[in-house]
Amino acid sequence: MVKNLNTDKNHTLDLLKGILIILVVLGHALEYGIGKYLIYYVHMPLFLCLFGILINKEKMNLLYLIRRLKRLIIPFFTASIIYFIFWSNFDFSIRNFIFIFITPSYHLWFLYSVSFHFILIYILSHFKTKVIFTLLPFILIISIAIQHYIPYYYYFEAKRSLGWFIFTLIGFILTNFYKEVIKRKIALISLFAFFLLSLLKIYLDFKTQDFHFSSFSVFDENVFSSALFIINNIFLIIGFTWFCFEKTTLNLKFINYLGKNSLLIYLYHILFMQLFQEIGISNALLLTILSIKGSIIIIMLTKRFKTFSLLIKGS
C-alpha cells in the first residue's frame, strides 16, 4: 500500500520531506516572531503524519518493529551522546548523562517520540479497525489535555510522545485504511477548515501573547487554544495526506535529496548551526543554508564508511 507512494517515477514524499526539513532548519534559525510561530505551528505535526504514512500495516510484525526501531534508537543514542559532549562543557557527570535519555536534548525529542509512536501503532495494528476508530475520540481528548497541562521537555517527552501521537496515528490510519476515501474535494474542504481555524488561532494568540511569541506556550495558553492546535493540525494532515497520495514526476533533485536524507539533516543541523552562530553568523537564511550544507558532510561520510553509517543512521 505505502510502497507505491514513493517509486522511481513518484517523487512526492521526498519532495514533501525536503520542503519540511528546510522549514525545520529555518524555524530553528529564526528569532522568535511570526515567522517562527507559523513554521512551528505546522512543521512537526506534518512530519509526524509522514512518519505514520510510511508505516505499512501489511508488514507489521515483530521483525518489522525491531528493524524500524533500530533505525530510530541507534541514531538517537549516537546523536544524544554527541550533543551531550558538545553542550556539556566537559561536565561529564553520570546524572547528566542519564538525564539526556529521560528528557531528550532540544530537537532530539522527535526520534524519542516517534519510537514510542511506532510501538503504540504496532500494538493498535493488532486490533480490529472498529476498535481503533472507537479509541480515536478518547485519544483526541487525551491529546488536548496533554497539550494544555504538560509542559514541553517534560520527563520522557510526555507532551509529544503522548499528546502528539494522534498526528502519527492519523497519517497511519488514512494511508492504511482510507487511502481511497481522501479525494481532492475532501482535501480542499479540510485545508479550508484549517485556514479558517488558523485565522481564529492567530487572532486569539495575538490577543493573549506578546507579538514576538517568546515561548511555545502560545500553542496551549488555554484549553480552547490547545484544542485548536490539535484539531487544526488534524484538518491540515487530512489535506496534506491527499498530496502525499498524488503522484508527481517533478524531480527537484536537490530538494528530493534533502528529503531522502531528512533524518540526518534533522539530527545534525543544530550542531553546525550553533558552531556558525558562535563565530557571529546570525542571518537566518544564511544559517539555514550553512547548516544544511554542514549536515550534507555527515551524509557523505555515512555513504563512505559503513561503521559510521551504522552508528549515525542505524543501518
N, C-alpha and C positions, 0 to 999 in steps of 0.2 A: 504493500500500500504506500508507505512512505518512500520506499526506494525509487519510485517512479517520479518523485518530485525533483530529483537532482541528478539528471542524466547528463551525458556529454552535451546534448543539444539544449538542455534546460538549465539556465544559469540563475534561476530565480532566487534560490536560497542563498547561494554565495553572494549574489548581488545585494540582497537584503542584509545579510550578516556584515558585509563590507561597509554598507552605509551606517548600520547601527554601531559598529566598532569605531568608526570615525566620530560619531556623535558621543560615544562614551569617552574617548580621549579628549575631545573638545570640551565636553562637560567638566572633566577634571581640570582642564587648563584654565577655564573661565573663572573670573571672580564671581562672588555671589551677586545675583541680579536676575533680571527677567529671562535672559538667555539661558543661564544655568537652570533656572526654575523650569522652563519649558522642556529642556532636554531631560532633566531628572524626572520629570513627571511621567515620561513615556518610555525612555530607552530600555530600562531594565525589565519592566513588565513585558515588553516585546521580546527581549532576549530570552526571558523565561518561557514565553509562549513558543519561541523557536525550538527551545530545548524539548518542550513537550511534543511538538510536531515531529521531531526526529526520533521519538521513541516508538518503536514498532511493536504493537501488541502481539502480532503473529509470531514474533521471535522471542516473546517474553518467557524466559526460563531462567533457572539459576545460573547457568553458564553465561548467558547474555547479561544478567545482572552483574556478575563478578567482573566480566570483561569491561563493561561500561564504567563501573565504579573504579576499577583500576586506572582508567584513563582520566578520572577526576581526582581521586585521592592522592596518587603519586605526584601529579603536578602541584596539588595543593600543599602537600608536605614540603616539597622542594622549594616552592616559592615562599612559603611561610618561614623556612629556615633562612633563605637568602635575605628576606626583608627584616627578619629578626636581627641578623648580623648588621644589616645596613642601618637600621633605626635604633639599635640598642646602645650606641656609643660605648661599646665594649663592656656593657653591664650584663654579663652572661650568667645571670642568676637562674637557678633551676626553676624558681617560681615564675619568673618572666617567660622562660622558655615554654613551660607547660601552659601558661595563660594564653599564648598565641593560638593554641588549638581549642581553647574554651571560648574565647572571643576573637575570631579571625581579624587580622590586621586590615583595616580600611577596605579596599576593594575585594579582598580575598574571600569575603562572605559569599560571593557568588558560587564558587566551587563547593564550599561548605554546604550551602543551602540546596543546590541542585542535586548533590549526592543524597541528601535526605529526601528531596522530592522524588528522586528515582526509586528509592526504597519504598516510599509510600505508594507510588504508582504501580510498582511491582506487586505490592500486596493487594491493591484495589483491582488490578487486572485479573485476579483470580476469582473475583465476584462477578455475578451476573450484571449485565448492563443496567437493568432496572434498579439494582441495589446502588450502583454508582450514582445514578440520577436522583435517587431518593436522598442520598447523602449530600448532594450539591447545595441545597438551601442551608443546611447546617454548616457546611464548610464556608459558605459565603458569610454567614453571621459571625462565625468564629474569626474569619479573616478581618472583618470590620472591627471587631472587638480588640483583636491583637494590634491592628494598625493604630488604634487610638490609645490603648492603655500601655503597651510595651514599648520602651524606647529603642532607638537604633543602637546597634553594637551591644545589645544585652547578651547575657550568657547564652552560649550555643546559637547565637544569631536567631533567637526565637521569633523576632518580628518578621524576618524574611524567610526563615526556614519553615515556619508555620503559616504566618499571615499571608505571605505571597505565594504559597503553594497553589492557590486557586488559579493563578496565571499559567503555571506549567500544566496543571490538570486540564484546563480548558483547551489549551493547544493540543494536548494528547487526545482528548475526547473528540474534538472537531475533526482531527485527522483520521482517527481510527474508527469512529462510529458515524460521523455526519459529514464526511467529505463531500458527498453528492448533494447535500442539502444547501451548502453555502454557495448560493448563486450571487450574481452581480447585484441584483435588487436588494437582497438581504444585507450584503456587504455595504452598499451605499446608504441604506437606512441606518445601519449600525454606526457608520462613520459620521452621518449627520447628527445622530443622537450624541456621539462623542463630542462633536463640535459645539452643540448647544450646551451640554453639561460642562464642557471646558470653560465656556464663557462665564457660566454661573460660578464655577470653582475659582476662576481667576478673580472675578468680582469680589467674592467672599474673602479670598486671601488678601487682596489689596486692602480690604476694609479692616482686616484683623492683624496684618503684618506690616512691618517696615518695608518700603519699596525694594530695598536691597535683598530681602528674603535671606536674612543672615543665619538661618538654620533650617534643617529638614522638617521642623515642627509645622511648617506651612502645609504639609500634607495631612496632618492629623491634629489640627488646632481644636477641633471638637468632634463629636461622634458623627455629625452630619458631614463634615469635611472629610473624615476618614471613609465614610460610606461612599461619598462622591469619588474619591480617589480610586477605590476598589472597583466600583460599578462602572465608572467611566472608562477605565482601562480594559474592562471586560468587553465593552462595546468596541473599543479600538481593536482588541485582539480578534474579534469576530470579523471585522473588515480586513484586518491585516492578514488573517489566515486565508481569506479568499485570494489575496495577491500571491501568497505562497503556493497556492494550488495552480495558479495561472502560469503556463509555460512561457518563457521568454528566451529568445535567441540573442538578446542583447548581451554581448560579451565585452564588458568594460574590464579589460584584463587586469589592471591594477586593483580596481575595486573588488573584483572577484578573487584576486589573490589575497587581499586583506580578509575577505570573508572566509576563505578556506583556512586561513591561519589566525582567525579572530581570537581563539583561546589564548595563544601565546602573546598576541599583542595586548590582550586584556590583562594578562598576568604581569607583563614586564614593562609596559609603557610608563607606569608610575616611577619605576626605578630611574629611567632615563629622564623623565620629566623633572624629577627633583634634582638630579645632577645638573641639568641645564638651568634650573631656577637658582641653584647655588652659585652659578657663575654670572648671574644677573639677567638672564633672559626672562622676560615677563609677558611678552606678547602672546596671547592665547593661540592665535593661528600658527605662529612660528613654533611654539611649544608643541602643538599638535603634530605638525609635520616632522619635527626633530624626534619626538618620542616614538612615532610610528617607524621612522627610519631606524632608530636605535633598536626597536623590537625586531625589525627585519634581520638584523645581525644575529639575534638569538635564533630566529627561524632558519637562517642559513647554516648555523652551527649544528642544529639538530639534523639537518639533511646530510651533514658531512660525518658526524660522529655518532655511532649507534648508542654507545653508553650514555652520552649526553642527551640524546633523544629520549631514551628510556626514563631518565631522571626528570627531564623537563616536560615531556609530553605523555609519559606513561606508556609509550609504545615504541 
